[in-house]
Amino acid sequence: MKRVFIFGIMVMLLFGCLGTPETKPTTTGNTTIGTNLTQNTSTAGKVTTDTNCNPEYTYGTMTAATLGDSGTFTISTKCAVGKQISVAVDGTVSATKTVSSNPETLTYSLAAKKDGTIVVTVGVDGTQTHATNWTISEIGFKKTSTMDNDALSLKRWAGMQFSTSNAITVKTVKAYMKILGKVTHPDTDVIAEIRNDQNGKPGSTVLGSSTLAIGNFTVNERWISFPLATAATLSPGKYWVIMKVTTDGGDLIVDDVYWQYVSDDKTKVPNDHVMEMTLTRNSQTQTWEETTWQKLTYDRDYSYTISAN
């Protein structure tokens, strides 16, 4: 009897010290790490939040873009279900997304509405967590490596077509130009215009313009800035930058201005995005009258830029 009693006590002590079996990590679609890191999922359309691990974010880089285009920005998240992540361009929020799974990569399409070095910031639940620079270049043809140029005068205008994929506001046009010698007609003006596109040619609607006196030009070719009198608000589409010469005095002769161009092959047929107009003189009204826009005699591109600054 004594031996049985002692044996019973030993059995009770043995099983009391063993405790409950260890709980193993569970898996809900993805392998978890540790016993406290679990995969949260959506139930009945409701987003649950990760409460057992710390959120992690990996930010992508911004690829250089052109004004009017778009850029892609990615954020890879872990343990961030339920977090609201906003991306702002130049201080204006572009989009806000909510993390719904773990892990998850969010992709943002950002509109390049201003050229220059633009700051892109990220906010998580209203708190900024990241900032990076985005380089956006001006629209245009920027090569200036040749000595070739065409004259602009009272009887000859020229234009270059450009396009934008996003709504932009244009404030400045630049052109690489010069004059050949001393100014002899000081009342000569050079005008830059932004016009609509009409069936692949410059239209008649002037969306923005700038006028500079001939005294702003030199015999040395350089970038001439034409600040628009009123900024041109452009919707996605095709447009034209037009350069022309005029005079306040109604003279038959003015100082010509020379616009540099680049041609890879002067035997190549002309392209569709460069046009010229040859005006005619009305002897009765003593004015120059517009005709029609035509392709050039061979392929070339004039040096110009379009800026939102």
ABEGO torsion letter per residue (X at the ends): XAAAAAAAAAAAAAAAAAEBBBBBBBBBGBBBBEAABBBBBBBGGBBBBBAABBBBBBBBBBBBBBBGBBBBBBBBBBGABGBBBBBBBGGBBABBBBBABOBBBBBBBBBBABBEBBBBBBBBGGBBABBBBBBBBBBEBABAABABBBBBBAABBBBBBBBBABBBBBABBBBBBBBABBBABAABBBBBBBBBBBGGBBBABBABBBBBBAAABBABBBBBBBBBABBBBBBBEBBBBBBBBBBAAGBABBBBBBBBBBBABAABBBBAABBBBBBBBBAAAGBBBBBBBBBBABBBBBBBBBBAX
